[in-house]
Amino acid sequence: MNNVMNRKSTKMVAAAGLALTLAFTTVGAGTINADAAQTTKYVAKPQMVTAKSDVKVRAGESTKSKVLGVLKKGEKVYFVKDDYGWSKVTYKGKTGYVGTRYLNIPGKQVDSKKAPVKKATPAKASTKKVTPTKKTTAKAQAPKTVTAKTAVNVRASQSKTSKVLGVLKKGEKVTVVKESRGWSQVTYKGKTGYVATQFLSTK
């Protein structure tokens, strides 16, 4: 009877041991195969880092990429940079990629969901044409012939005290070049003279 009980106990212990062995094997395999990308990245300088657990070194940033080898727990590898969940490393002289979560990397995590910095848009120059303001220039008066209403002095400038160039007799005709401030500029004996406009008539 005792022998039968001992055999049953031995079988139960062996079964339990086998279950535990399978459980640890499953966990280990999961650790090696799991290297999904994260939404954060580490800002750290290139340095030697340590593997937290057994993890595969892949040829690219994908769980489907070629496996270059396996890092053992505690094994050191040269870390180059992190790219949102994948660490670029130098493994046996080659460039490889490891899930960042499985490496001890002293550094600062940065959220990848930060809004991008918008560039300031330079103000567009106005395309409207500026029309230059037209200067109002006084139209030149056409020369005209006038007649002296009475005898009047022809002076050298627009002043009653200026030099007298001559005298227009009543009814004498003269050509007016322009008028300004009560004075008419005339051509008198080939010279430019001035006569008070009130003493001239266009009739």
Disulfide bonds with the S-S distance in Angstrom:
none
